[in-house]
Amino acid sequence: MFLRLLFAAIAIASFCEVSIAAPVKSRKASAKLSTVKKATNPPQSRYRRTPYVGAISIDADSGSVLFSDNADVVAYPASVTKLMTAFLVLDDIKKGRFSLSDLVVASPTKTKRDVHLRQPSAIGLKPGQSISVEEMLKAIMVKSANDAAIFLAEKCSGSVDDFVARMNEKALSLGMKSTRFYNPNGLPPYKRTIGDDFNVSTCNDLAKMARALLKAHPEILKYTSLKTCSLDLPGQGVVKFINHNNVMVKDKLKVINPDGSEAADGLKTGYIDAGGSSVILTGKRGNKRAIVVVLGSSSSAERDDAARTRLDDALDALSW
């Protein structure tokens, strides 16, 4: 009797294994399913969360906080970093060190690190080719060109290291106590070594930076409000770029004011795998302007939804 029960159990177990395994046609199909699952469920960490690591909205005029959620938690700003790069470029122009029409020459590509800096977003100038400072500003604000940020840094300070030192000095002068920059474009380090790390900041710090930038250089909106731009690039001809700021570009995400005008007019988005999607967004309703920062969303859709909601709510509060 015992043996009969044992054989029956083995038979049932074998049947169950076959039944479960039968729908899986191949290892390739299984791998494909696994890939799709990863794409629809981005990894989360302390720097990348649902709906975000942190968020804040402020009155651009007074600096008063309208909304705050984990605004002092450190995250990776990614290409949002390029706003600080633009800040220093505009500072130098204001001081008369060079003009918008001056040329910026692409530096030689010598190392794997330099190649890394050109990916995945770049204008792709070859060493010795040049475009104007103004065209470079459009490239970093609309295309989010990583190589253009490097070229501008070298134009301003002679070397990337010297420019990064200025970035950190500027951050401290603005009260950005939790911010540390290691490069002018926000890309992750090519290799993690001592003194070479991810740029880090907080929503609170980045809101301070954006407010100071708008006050010192309101002309920044000339570049961040561009939904598209066309650049005549050496060896490439005229190339059209589309802004990554979906709240400003995509109709379904736009914040529309009571008078029918569009509220959002900048500033900058950012993304890296390790830190997810981030944005500093600004917009105006009447004579009231708000600044919104969302850091470390697991997806661009979550970032856009949070930023759009926060901007609309902030402008409502300011216009009440």
C-alpha positions in Angstrom: 0.0 0.0 0.0 2.8 2.4 0.9 4.6 1.7 -2.4 1.5 2.4 -4.4 1.0 5.7 -2.7 4.7 6.6 -3.2 4.5 5.8 -7.0 1.3 7.8 -7.3 2.9 10.8 -5.7 5.9 10.6 -8.0 3.6 10.4 -11.0 1.6 13.4 -9.9 4.7 15.4 -9.3 6.1 14.5 -12.7 2.9 15.5 -14.4 2.8 18.8 -12.6 6.4 19.7 -13.6 5.5 19.0 -17.2 2.3 20.9 -17.1 4.0 24.0 -15.6 7.0 23.8 -17.9 5.0 23.2 -21.1 3.9 26.8 -21.8 7.6 28.0 -21.9 8.6 27.4 -25.5 12.2 28.4 -25.3 14.9 30.1 -23.3 14.8 33.0 -25.7 11.1 33.5 -25.1 11.7 33.5 -21.4 14.5 36.0 -21.7 12.3 38.2 -23.8 9.6 38.2 -21.1 12.2 39.0 -18.5 13.5 41.9 -20.5 10.0 43.4 -20.9 9.3 43.0 -17.2 12.5 45.0 -16.3 11.6 47.7 -18.8 8.1 48.2 -17.2 9.3 48.0 -13.7 12.4 50.2 -13.2 14.7 49.3 -10.3 14.3 51.4 -7.2 16.9 52.5 -4.7 17.5 55.3 -2.2 18.2 57.6 -5.3 15.3 56.4 -7.5 11.9 55.8 -6.1 8.1 55.9 -6.9 6.8 58.6 -7.3 10.1 60.4 -6.5 12.9 60.7 -3.9 11.8 64.3 -3.1 9.9 67.3 -4.4 9.4 71.0 -3.6 7.6 74.0 -5.0 8.4 77.6 -4.2 7.4 81.2 -5.0 10.1 82.4 -7.4 9.8 86.0 -6.1 9.9 85.5 -2.3 11.4 82.0 -2.1 8.6 80.9 0.3 7.9 77.2 0.2 4.5 76.2 -1.2 5.0 72.4 -1.0 7.7 70.2 0.4 8.2 66.4 0.5 11.6 65.0 1.4 13.1 68.2 0.0 16.4 67.7 1.9 17.0 64.1 0.8 20.1 63.8 -1.4 19.6 62.5 -4.9 21.4 62.5 -8.3 20.3 65.6 -10.4 21.8 64.2 -13.6 21.4 66.7 -16.5 19.7 69.2 -14.2 23.4 69.9 -13.4 23.6 71.8 -16.8 21.7 74.7 -15.2 24.6 75.4 -13.0 26.9 75.2 -16.1 24.7 77.7 -17.9 24.7 79.9 -14.7 28.5 80.3 -14.8 28.5 80.8 -18.6 26.0 83.7 -18.2 28.0 85.1 -15.3 31.1 85.2 -17.5 29.2 86.9 -20.3 27.9 89.5 -17.9 31.4 90.2 -16.7 32.5 90.7 -20.3 34.9 87.7 -20.4 33.3 86.7 -23.8 30.1 87.2 -25.7 27.3 85.0 -27.0 28.7 85.3 -30.5 32.2 84.1 -29.5 33.1 80.7 -30.8 33.5 77.6 -28.6 36.0 75.0 -30.1 35.5 71.3 -29.5 38.4 69.8 -27.6 40.3 66.7 -28.8 38.9 63.3 -27.9 41.8 61.5 -26.2 40.4 59.0 -23.7 37.6 56.5 -23.2 36.2 59.0 -20.6 35.9 61.6 -23.4 34.0 59.2 -25.5 31.7 58.4 -22.6 31.0 62.1 -22.1 29.6 62.2 -25.6 27.0 59.6 -25.0 24.1 59.2 -25.1 23.2 62.8 -25.8 25.6 64.9 -27.8 26.0 67.3 -30.7 28.9 65.3 -31.9 31.4 68.0 -32.9 34.8 66.8 -34.0 38.0 68.2 -32.5 38.7 71.7 -33.8 35.1 72.3 -35.0 33.2 75.2 -33.4 29.9 76.9 -32.9 29.0 80.0 -30.9 28.5 80.3 -27.2 24.8 80.9 -27.8 24.4 77.8 -29.9 26.2 75.8 -27.2 23.7 77.1 -24.6 20.8 76.0 -26.8 22.5 72.6 -27.2 22.7 72.0 -23.4 19.3 73.3 -22.6 17.3 71.7 -25.5 19.4 68.7 -26.6 21.0 68.3 -23.2 24.3 67.7 -25.0 26.9 66.3 -22.7 29.8 67.2 -24.9 28.6 70.8 -25.2 28.7 71.2 -21.5 32.3 70.1 -21.5 33.2 72.5 -24.3 31.5 75.4 -22.4 33.4 74.5 -19.2 36.7 74.6 -21.0 35.7 78.0 -22.6 35.0 79.5 -19.2 37.8 78.1 -17.1 40.4 76.5 -19.4 39.8 73.0 -17.9 36.9 70.9 -16.7 38.5 70.6 -13.2 38.8 74.3 -12.8 35.3 74.8 -13.9 33.9 72.2 -11.5 35.7 74.0 -8.7 33.8 77.1 -9.7 30.6 75.2 -9.7 31.1 74.1 -6.1 32.1 77.6 -5.0 28.9 79.0 -6.6 26.8 76.3 -4.9 28.2 77.2 -1.5 27.7 80.9 -2.1 24.0 80.2 -2.8 23.6 78.1 0.4 23.5 74.8 -1.4 25.0 72.9 1.5 24.1 69.4 0.4 25.3 69.8 -3.2 28.5 68.5 -4.7 29.5 68.6 -8.4 32.1 66.4 -10.1 31.4 67.3 -13.7 29.4 70.0 -15.7 26.9 67.7 -17.3 25.6 65.3 -14.7 26.7 62.0 -16.3 27.7 59.2 -13.9 31.4 58.6 -13.5 33.1 56.5 -16.2 34.9 54.6 -13.4 34.3 55.1 -9.8 37.6 56.2 -8.2 38.6 58.5 -5.4 37.5 62.0 -6.1 35.3 60.9 -9.0 31.7 60.4 -8.1 28.1 61.2 -8.9 26.9 64.8 -8.7 24.6 65.1 -5.7 22.0 67.6 -4.6 18.6 68.1 -3.0 15.3 69.6 -4.0 15.8 72.4 -1.6 19.3 73.2 -2.9 18.2 73.1 -6.6 15.3 75.3 -5.9 17.7 77.9 -4.5 19.9 77.6 -7.5 17.0 78.0 -10.0 15.6 81.0 -8.1 19.0 82.7 -8.1 19.6 81.9 -11.8 16.2 83.4 -12.7 17.0 86.6 -10.7 20.5 87.0 -12.0 19.9 86.0 -15.5 16.2 86.1 -16.6 17.5 85.6 -20.1 18.0 81.9 -19.3 14.3 81.5 -20.2 15.2 82.4 -23.7 16.9 79.0 -23.9 14.9 76.8 -21.5 11.5 77.9 -23.1 12.6 76.6 -26.5 10.4 73.6 -27.5 12.7 72.9 -30.4 15.8 74.4 -31.9 17.8 73.9 -35.1 21.6 74.2 -35.1 23.8 74.4 -38.1 26.6 72.0 -37.0 29.9 71.7 -38.9 29.9 68.6 -41.1 26.3 67.8 -40.2 24.2 70.6 -41.6 21.1 71.9 -39.9 20.0 69.5 -37.1 16.7 69.9 -35.3 16.4 69.0 -31.6 13.3 68.6 -29.4 13.2 69.7 -25.7 13.0 66.8 -23.2 10.7 68.9 -21.0 7.5 67.0 -21.6 5.3 69.3 -19.4 6.2 72.1 -21.8 6.2 70.1 -25.1 3.4 67.5 -24.9 -0.1 68.8 -25.2 -1.6 66.4 -22.7 0.8 67.5 -20.0 0.7 71.3 -20.6 -0.4 73.6 -17.7 -2.9 76.0 -19.2 -3.7 79.3 -17.5 -7.2 80.7 -17.3 -6.4 83.2 -20.1 -5.5 80.2 -22.4 -1.7 80.8 -22.2 0.8 78.0 -21.4 2.3 78.3 -18.0 5.5 76.3 -18.2 8.6 77.9 -19.8 11.6 75.8 -18.6 13.9 75.0 -17.0 15.7 71.5 -17.3 15.1 67.8 -17.1 17.6 65.1 -16.2 18.0 61.3 -16.3 20.6 58.6 -15.4 19.9 54.9 -14.7 21.1 55.2 -11.1 19.1 58.3 -10.3 16.0 58.0 -12.4 14.2 61.1 -13.9 14.4 64.6 -12.4 13.3 68.1 -13.4 13.4 71.7 -12.4 10.3 73.3 -13.8 9.2 76.9 -13.8 6.0 78.6 -15.0 4.1 81.8 -14.8 0.5 82.8 -14.2 -0.2 86.5 -14.5 2.7 88.1 -12.7 3.3 85.2 -10.4 6.1 82.6 -11.0 6.6 79.3 -9.3 9.6 76.9 -9.3 9.1 73.1 -8.9 11.8 70.5 -8.4 11.2 66.8 -8.6 14.2 64.5 -8.0 14.7 60.7 -8.5 11.4 59.5 -10.1 11.4 55.9 -11.2 10.1 56.9 -14.6 9.7 60.0 -16.7 6.0 59.6 -16.6 6.0 59.8 -12.8 8.3 62.8 -12.9 6.1 64.6 -15.4 2.9 63.9 -13.6 4.3 65.1 -10.2 5.9 68.2 -11.7 2.8 69.2 -13.7 0.6 68.7 -10.6 2.9 70.7 -8.3 3.3 73.5 -10.8 -0.5 73.9 -11.4 -1.1 73.8 -7.6 1.6 76.3 -6.9 0.4 78.8 -9.5 -3.2 78.4 -8.2 -1.9 79.1 -4.7 0.0 82.2 -5.8 -2.8 83.5 -7.9 -5.5 83.1 -5.2 
